[in-house]
Amino acid sequence: MFRSTDRGSSGLMLVAIVSVCMIAGLLVLSAARTVVTVSRAQSVVDQAARDAADTLSGRLPGYACERAQRHAENAQLELVSCDVSDLHARVTLRVTTGNWTGLVRAHAGPPPN
């Protein structure tokens, strides 16, 4: 009579499948967290550049790059650069999430003639 030697292997297969699904889920969550963090940082750098340009034009009081620095600090991001010329402001912030670090940039100023 023929006897199966696969007895008990379904439990191991279930553990393997559940493990793979958990690892995939964690990777998806990590990627989603990175996307949300970068999106939030992009919004902050956009506002910082707009405020810096508005300061250069005289619509807001103060100094352009100090405004950009305040936006970065309030969002717990690092101001990498703030370049101003004429009525244009270019702002770069460093964003870090998990083991990933990147830069987000924005430019604001009046439209070209």
Secondary structure, 3 states (H helix, E strand, C coil): CCCCCCCCHHHHHHHHHHHHHHHHHHHHHHHHHHHHHHHHHHHHHHHHHHHHHHHHHCCCCCCHHHHHHHHHHHCCCEEEEEEEECCEEEEEEEEEECCEEEEEEEEECCCCC
